[in-house]
Amino acid sequence: MSSPSPSIRVDTVQASPQTVAPWSDHWRRTLTGSIDLQGADPVAQALRGLWAQRVTTLKACHQIVDVGSGPAILARLMASLDWTLAAPTTWWCIDQAHLGLGWQQSMPSGVRVREQTRFEDSLPLEGPVDALVSNFGLEYVGLHALVLALPQWLKPHGQLEAVLHARGSLIDVASREHAADLRLALHEVELPKLGAALVEALATAPSDPLPRMMHGVEVRDAYNAGVDRLKQVMEERGRPSAVLMDLLHGFTHTLRQVTQIGADAAVQQMARQGQAYETELARLTQMQASALDDSEVGAWRSALQAALSGPRTLSVHRVECPLGLVAWNLSTAP
């Protein structure tokens, strides 16, 4: 991997570790957003369609700030929409999370990334920008802080284009189900704890067949009962849960490795798996808390309209796909 340009990491303003950690962990593992904008599903198609409609307007802007950008997710989408971000355009990506190293590959030359930076506590490095964009990031700032920051960041005639989480949307419903599944597995059933106990039982089982068969029976029964509880939930729902299936496959794989890697390594591996799911649960909880209902998004529109200087009119649109509501779109586009 080639060394990043010195101009890419321009500053850091530390954000709350409790808020940021789940997202930093997410970006360490993937360059794909929570909703894959390049996906073939109807939700991704609806979001791509929205941003494709905004390309012409945004192309007229020389300075753009992308709030809650992740590793330039939206900027990379623009490349697939036949817009090469290069001089004289500068696309500023701002995100509170630590974004790792993977994002530095294949970065459009016009993109500048300010990671570990709170938008509301920072200032534009080259003066107010022509456009502010966000794809599921603006709502994490909070309305009051955003109202105060907006006039400092956006020019009087600037464009605002944001996609926000909607309460009751397809994304919100799915995230709530996944979070409920994780709470069941991690907090009610306590599968990581049961799995660690089973690892210890497997590692200390005697070699003699009869004692081995009787060894750790209660531990095995407890683990199997936990697994059965998760399976029962999926059966009652009438379909599998992606997050529960992934969790069960991971734990099963670790249990099968005990004789090869040893009890200590297996327990540590299971603990890492459990912590990864706890982190994912924290991220999903943040997503749910940020989702706006009809009245809340109306309040956002009114407050941000008042904060905008110049003649631009801010409106709210529903982003929909054939399956239902996807998100809210706050836009100054005609």
N, C-alpha and C positions, 0 to 999 in steps of 0.2 A: 504494500500500500504506500502510495506516495505521501510525503509530508504535507499537512494542510497549510494553506496560505496563512501567514501571520495575521492577516486582516479578518480571518473568520471568527476567532474568539476575541471579541473586543472588550467585553467587561463582564463582571458577575456581581449581582446583588443577591445575597443569600436569602432564600425563602424558608418557610417553616419546614423542618425535616419531616414532621408527621404528614403534612400535605403532599410533599414532593416525593417521598421515598417510594410509594407504589408506582409512580410514573417513571422515576429513574430506573427502577427494576424492570419495568415493562420495556423501556427503550434499550436497556442492556441486552435484552433477549431478542428483540425484533425491530425492524424498521417499518413494520406495518402498523397502522393505527388501529384503534379499537374497532373501527369500522373501516374495512379495507376499501379505499376509494377505487382501487383497480379491480375489485371483485366483479363477478358475473351475476350476482344476486340483484333483485329488484331495488333494494335499499341503496347499494353502491351505484347502480345505474341512475337512480334519481338524483343522487348527490353530484355525480359527474355531469349530469345534464344541467343542473343548476349552475355549476361553475363554468361550464362551456358557454352558457349564455352570458356570463359576465366577462369573458376574456376580452372582448372588443373594448369595453369600457376601461378595464384595468390596463390594457396596453397603452392607453393614453397617459398613464401615470408613470412618472419617473422614480418616485420614492414610495414604496409600499411597505407597511409593517404588518406582519402576520403574528397575531397574538395567540399564545398556546400552540405554537407551530409543531411541537415535536421535532424530529429530525428532518425538517423541511418537507413534510408530507404534502402539503398543498402546492408548494413550489415545484415539487417533482411531478405532481399531477399536471401542471401546466405544460410540461414538456410533452406529455402524451396528448395534449390538446393543441400541439403544434405551435407552442409559444416558447421560444428559447430565451430564458432570462439572462440577459447580458447587457453591458453598457449600451445606452445611457440609463437603463433601468437598474435600480437596486432594490432587492426584495429582502427586507430585514425580518429575520425569524427570531422571535422572543419566546422563551419558555423557562419556567421555573425549574424544570428537572435537569439533572445531569444526563446528558444524552449519549454518553459513551463515546465510542470511536467510529462505529460503522457508518454513521451519517456522513463522514468526511469523504467517502468515496462517491464518485460520479456527481459531485455537487455542481449545479449550474454556476457559471462564473459570476453572475449577477447577484447571487445569494450571500448574505452575511448572517451568521448565527450568533445570537447572544443567549447562551444557555445559563442556567442557574440565576436567572434574572427575573425579578418581579416587574411586570409591565407598569403597575401603578406606582412603583417606587423609583422608576428610572425615567430618563428623558431621551428624546431622539438625538442622536449624535450629530446629525447634519441638519437640524431644524425640523419643523413640522413636515409631515409627509402628505402626499397627494391622496393616499388611500389607506384605510385600515381594513384588513380582512381577518377572518378567523373561521376555522372549521372545527366546531366543538371545542373552543378554548376560551372564548370571551366570558362565558357564564361562570368560569372558575375565578375570575377576577373579583366579582361582586359588583353590584350596581353602584353603590355609593362611591367606591374607589374609582370606578370607571368614569362616572360623571365628572369627577375632579381631574382625571388624567386626560380625558378626551380633548379638551381645548389645547392642551400642551402638545399633543401629538399630531393632531389633524389640522390641516390648513382650512381656512374658512370655506373654501369651495370643494373640500375634500370628499371622497367617496367612502362610504361605510358599507361593508358587505360581510355579514356574519351568519353562520349556521349554528343554531343553539339546540341543545337537548330539549325535547318536548315531553312533558308529563303524559303518560299514556300512549306514547308513540311505540312503534314496533321495537325500536332500540331500547326504550325504557322498560317495556314489558319483558323483553329477553334478559336484560341486565338484572331485573328484579328476580326473575326465576333462577338465574345462575347464582345470584347472591344467596337466595334461600337454600339452594342445593348445597352451597359451600358451608353455610351456617349449620345445616343438618349434619354434614359429614365431619366438619371440624370441631363444632362446639357441642352438638347434641350427642352424636354417636361417638365422637372423639376417635376417629379411625387412626390418626397418626399415633396416638397413645396405645391403642390396641395393637397396632402393627408393630410398634417397638417391643411390646411385651412378647408378641409372637416370635419376633426375631430372636430374642433371648432364649425362648423356649426351644426353638429349632436348633440353636447353636449349642445348647447344653443337653440335648437329647442323648440318652445312652445308646450304645451301638447294638446291644442285645434287642432283638425284635419285640419281645413281649413288653419289657419295661418301656421301650421306645414308644410303643403304641399307646401306653397309658400316660406317658410323660406330657405334662402341660395340657391336659384335656380341657380344663376350664378356660385356659388362655385361648386355645384354638376355638372353643365354642363361642367365647365372647367376641372374637374377631369375626367369625363366620356370621354371628347374629348381627353384627354391625353391617357387614356386607349385604346380608339379606334385607336389612332395613332400607338401605339405599336402593336395592333392586325393587323392593316393594313400592317405593315412591314412584319409580319409573314405570312400573307395571300399572299402577293406579292412574298415572297420567296418560298412559297409552302410547308412549314414545320414549326413546332413550334421552338422557341428558348428556350433552357433549362434555360438560365439565365433570360430571360424576363418572362417566365412562373413562375419561382421561385419567382421573384420579385413581380409579380402581385398576386400570392397566398399569399405571406407574407403580403402585404398591405391590401388585402381584409380581411384576418384574423384579422388584427388589427382594421380595421373599424367596423367589427362585434362585437368587444369586447368593444367598447366605452362605452356602457351603463353599462357594468359590472365593468370595471377597471377605468373609468373616463377619462376626456379629457387630463389631465396632463400626466397620465401614458401612454395613447395611443400616444400622441405627442412624448413623450420620446422614446417609442418603435419604432415608425416610423423613428425617427431621428437616432436611433441605426441601424436600417435596412439600411437606406440610407448611413450611414457612412461605414457600412460593404461592401456595393457595391462599394463605392468610393475606399476603400482599395483594393478590388479585381481588380478594373480597374487599379489602380497603379501597381499592381503585373503583370497584363497582359501586361501593357505597357512596363515594364522592360523586360518581356519575349520577346516581339517583338523586342526591341532594341538590345537584345543579340543574336538574330538569325543571322547566317552567311550565305552569299551566296557562290557560287562556288569559286569566286576569293578570298573572305575573308578567307574561310577555307584553301585555298591553302597558303595564306600568314601566317596563323597560323601554318600550318605544317612546312613551311620553317623556320620561326623564332624559333619555339620550337625545331626543329631538330638541329639548330645551338646552342641552349642553352643546349642541352643534351650532357653530356660528355660520353665517352665510345663508343662502337661500335654499339649501338642500332640504327636501322633505323625506323623512324616514318612515318607511312603511313595514308592515309585518305580512309575510306570506307563509302559507303552509307548504312545506315540501312533502309531496305525497308520491307513493308508488301504487301499483295495483293492489298491494296487500294492506295499504292503509297509510296512516300518518308516519312520516319519517323524522321530521324536525321542523323547527321554526327558521325562517329566513328574515333577518333584519336587513333592510336594503335601502340605499338612496338611489338605486337604479330607477329609471322611469317605469 
